Amino acid sequence: MKLLSHIGRFTLLMLITFKRPESWKSFRKRIVTEMNDLGLDSLPIIAVISVFMGAVVTIQTSTNIDSGFIPLYTVGFAARQSVILEFSPTIIALILVGKVGSSISSEIGTMRVTEQIDALEIMGINSANFLIFPKIIAAVLINPFLITLSMAIGIAGGYAVAVGTGLIGASDYEYGIQLDFKMYDYYYAMIKTVVFAFVLTSIPAYFGYYTSGGSVEVGKSSTTAVVVSSIVILILNYLLTQLLLI
Amino acid sequence: MIKTVDLYKSFGETEVLTEINTEFERGKTNLIIGASGSGKTTLTKCIVGLIKPTKGKVLYEGKDFHAMDFQEKKEIRKKIGFLFQGGALFDSQTVEENLQFPLDMFTNQTAKEKLDRVNFCLDRVNLKGVNKLYPAELSGGMKKRVGIARAIAMKPQYLFCDEPNSGLDPKTSILIDNLIKEITHEYDITTIVITHDMNSVLEIGENVMFIHEGRKLWEGSRREILETNNREVVEFVYASSFMQTIREKANLK
């Protein structure tokens, strides 16, 4: 029952959010700011995680190949497929839920409990549209670039560890990452990225927007937002994979 | 002028406001007083439309606010200035950006016109050189003054102040009270102040309404409040020994 109530309230909030902005100039400005805050500021953590992700996948694949019948370029192939299909779009989305989602929830929650949202409403501004819409658009626009970059860094991380530690030769790894490449795999990853970008901005925004009380409640909203967003991402990851890959 | 007609508000089974009928006159400082939890803030939120009343009307110049469509409500809201208890300044923006915000959203003014208006409003509340400061860098009194400056930036017809003196020292409280009174008379606007500060009542209470347990129990001027024999009002007004002394000295017993 509580779940249905949340779904209903979330849907109503999204209906108010997706309205024509009060001022297009201000809306554009906010999108750029949010792209910087939600996207570019996350670049260092994404880069660090991606490089180690690619490196670990490469080492694990390489050490698990015992048979001489399996060619060494399989390591490059496995690293590419793992990074493009799963690690970059899903794991990075989960990392972003922790970083960006909690920040969105606590920012909007604090605005709620300090009456800043009431101030917007009294001025005649649709507060949900003003606060949430630019964040969703910014994440949907910037996340595909971040994830693409994460894929490149992940594969490069694998290359560095493969060649640097002598696990396999550079030519084998290069051959492996080019082998049987299907553009559809990238599109599939991008579809997931866009859906997850919506989830990791809208759900934390929802929990922040309906916060009531004080600083303790802001903290609780933030925690709930991260937990719920992560679960929704994992469920959608399964459903999208079932729908798009099988 | 703002008028409420048979206003009721309930949260679940609890009735918070009961049959509130009152008028807030233009060009006057109208005070809503009452103990904590008496329904003052709920009444104000019903008047500005943040909460929908269970029953009754809120009339702005004769038109029922809660019966208006979205666009009409928006037009009314553009004419409302609101000073929140905690200031409710946008803490990610500087003082200048806070004041400029409604101008950016609702006017086509040039950057220079907007800056002139910002400086005029800051000057009006006796604040200079704070344009580039963030709310976190301001004192409580400065925040209230910036809040007032933001509230008047759009030249409002209706000014609401929610406990403007809470947390302020007596000197700053008087300064804020006088500022509210001056602005009300200068711009001939309808001002509604929620307070439980008796100093404010005596300083600026041109029309005072007393709320007790969600009901309007008494209405009158600041002079009349000292003379009333209404038991609840007397208990509220003369709760402090300071006010009791005033009453005794004035031989109002």
Interface residues (C-beta under 8 A of the other chain):
Chain A: E22 S23 K25 S26 M111 T114 E115 Q116 D118 A119 E121 I122 M123 G124 I125
Chain B: V48 G49 L50 K73 K74 E75 R77 K78 I80 F82 F84 Q85 G86 A88 L89 F90 D91 F101 P102 D104 M105 F106 M154
